[in-house]
Amino acid sequence: MRLELRNITKRFGAVLANDHLNIVIPSGTIHAIVGENGAGKSTAMRIAYGFYRADSGEILVNDEVREIRAPLDAIALGIGMVHQHFMLVRPMTVTENIVLGAEPGSALALDLKAAAARVRALSEEFKLAVDPDAVIEDLSVGQQQRVELLKALYRKAELLILDEPTAVLTPQEVEEFFAILRRMREQSKTVVIITHKLSEVLAISDNVTVMRDGRVVGNVKTGETDAAALARMMVGREVLLRVEKPPAKPGATALSVRGLSITGRDGARRLDNVSFEVRGGEIVGIAGVEGNGQTELIEALAGLLPESQVSGSIAFGGRDIRALDARRRREAGIAHVPEDRHRRGLLLDFSLAENTILGVHYRPPAVSGAGSVLLNEPAIRHRAELVIREFDVRPPNPALPARALSGGNQQKLIIGREFELPPLLLLISQPTRGVDIGAIEFIHRKIVALRDSGCAVLLVSAELEEVTALADRVLVLHNGRIAGEVDPAAVTHEQIGLLMTGGHA
């Protein structure tokens, strides 16, 4: 299937998201669309899927102008879309999720058995390895991604739009996912990938469209470009593709963890007898395949887990903080950038200004004075403007709801809020997930600057390159235990990968 967006313009109030946009997606190819956060990539593809309607312009499918008013129109034409944040009903089975809205049989007699058989056949055809009877909440993120693909294939999609498809996948899952996409291309399906990861663009795509400020600024064959050239087109300047940082100057121990164990609500051990230290003025990175205890470790340190699930000792600044709740830990100087910005980091329907005071909303200057419950609106706006300016949040409007921002700008808002405390200890998970190359460079510089100011930083990232580039020391987690500590400057990714999977470096 060939898709063309011709002269597409789309505004959201004063924001011009797409400006006379022209994109051509050749049939039977894997086509990447790249650009900074807020460049208009997702908006353009949501117009193609009928999620939004363009203010002007045309959509052509196989060289014929088509009216796509809603996703049902797109689905009828053979266009499917997998959104960055999955749209699955967690308590339901794989089959039930896939047929939702396209239920087989009659309203009185759903034929779920026939649907499950078809789902199984599609899964086998594309080597997706998904159990039609599995419950969504029991599946890994990578398996849920495959369910989203199956949902589109079940509806006979010939063109698949994938919005940040690898943002929450492990390196192993990414390789398996790319193999699936290549099989789709072999079967003459067309795949569009919206992504920030230039290494993946170069590994998987045939062609690349580069966007900036709502416009197309480049169309290139993947084999005729490189990461530096793509980054330059995206940002409009030279981009540093590596982290530049002076040697760390560690000071006194800020965080001391001894014999930390965490038990899940199901009684299973998530973290098992973990001990380590983080000193002021250093970044300690945690590497590991997701699901090996990283999430629970950070949440326990931030005070987000019930004390009954946590055993061992946690000392901050020489003080036992096990009995302190999240608010008191924050007051002591511990900042937290969570891995899930929607669930833990933001109130999406609140304004940017309101989100910048989360966690400090009960004390001056957010309120008028000690003991007051009246919000100090001028002070809140001033803080929001400071964060927005200092951390380049776009669009720079404190009154906008947080959900109006792209994922990368939501991330910059959270990071700006936490850095402005200012913290003595920063707990930061997946700092650049779903963030564009220019913003990644910016966030990395901010993390290094915070370290150099004397802050202790504990960093968790699924991106091994990010961990080794930023961290001064790296701890590797496997099955809830520390499998080893390595010097990122003296070890290869392959050696760390062995530790991550239970081997020996």
Order of alpha helices (4+ residues) and beta strands (2+ residues): beta-beta-beta-alpha-beta-beta-alpha-beta-alpha-alpha-alpha-beta-alpha-beta-alpha-beta-beta-alpha-beta-beta-beta-alpha-beta-beta-alpha-beta-alpha-alpha-alpha-beta-alpha-beta-alpha-beta-beta-alpha
